[in-house]
């Protein structure tokens, strides 16, 4: 909100100068007139960082979708991963709003890695579920095949996921205790992101896998090749839109 208000304020000043210079009665010797301020360098740096962070999230999310399509080779598993990631990102932005945290330069840098940290655990769990499809439940198993595959995935990948999250959160918590404001904010955002990533992976992604995931699909080279073809087609079809928006953002 704050960075947007500064952007609007700067544009109003520039529009005022352009309006004065467009006036027929404006003295020609003042055509070189321009408006400036010591604050503008900081303001426009912050604007570039925030705009870049928003575009970075969109671009990295798109590449994440394409990579998930290729490596899982199944649309349902891809939807589970993307639903989990989108919920995590939405929750982080919601926390920003609730605590009154403005989207500034530090937050923009932190959000640039948000998608990457959010997708890590979820994709590992889905991959574990996919690999579990190459085995069969024991004869003593009385539950569903989905539940057994999820349990098999958690037994093999659950401990590394939890251990990774704990070490990252502890490191981020230590970083947040520093007196340097940039490091402190970055540590808090990273700790929040990793905690939410673990919670959403174990509960949301796990629940979706147990209910909607394919029962017999275990992946193959053929399915990955199909996913690659789909990713290429989607990229070729959608790429002109972000390029156009990026161009418009530069012009504005």
VENFEN-V183640 format. One line per field, one symbol per residue. phi: phi as a letter, one per 20 degrees, with the letter a starting at -180 (. if undefined). psi: psi as a letter, one per 20 degrees, with the letter a starting at -180 (. if undefined). A space follows every 10 residues. Layout:
phi=???
psi=???
//
This chain:
phi=.fffffffff ffffffffff fefgefgffd fefbdbafef ffffffffff ffffffffff ffffffffff eembffffff ffffffffff fffffgffem efedffffff ffdfffffeg ffffffffff fffedcfffe fdefffffff fffffedfff ffffffffff ffffffefef ffffffffff ffffffffff ffefffffff ddffedfcna ffffffffff fffffffdgg ffffffffff ff
psi=gghghhghgh hgghhgghgg hiphjpphij hjpqqrqhhh ggghghgggg ghgghhgggh hghggghhgg hhjphghghg ghggghgggh hghhhgghjk pqnagghghg ihjggghhhg hghgghhhgg hhiirqqqhi piarhghghg ggghhhiggh gggggghggg ghhghiirio hghggggggg ggghghgggh ghggggghhi giqqgipjqr hghhgghggg ggggghhhgh ghhghgghhg g.
//
